[in-house]
Amino acid sequence: MVLSKEGTLYHRKDGKYFLYIPTDMTKDSQFPFQNIKKGETQKVMIHVSTVQGILIVTPIEVDVSGGKG
């Protein structure tokens, strides 16, 4: 079980940030984004806890009509 692992936060020259998640973490049965296929994207909600100094990333469920579900 890999529920905690070091990743990388990358700040590009164009101002965008990317969060790299290690592959072995994504293969864990409890990884919340397992249904994403290669080449697909998943909308996420990013919460910032300034008290704890952490980011919390959760999937946004979308129904088949395209609305938030």
ABEGO torsion letter per residue (X at the ends): XBABBBBBBBBBAAGBBBBBBBAAAAABAABAAAABBBGBBBBBBBBBBAAAGBBBBBBBBBBAAGBBX
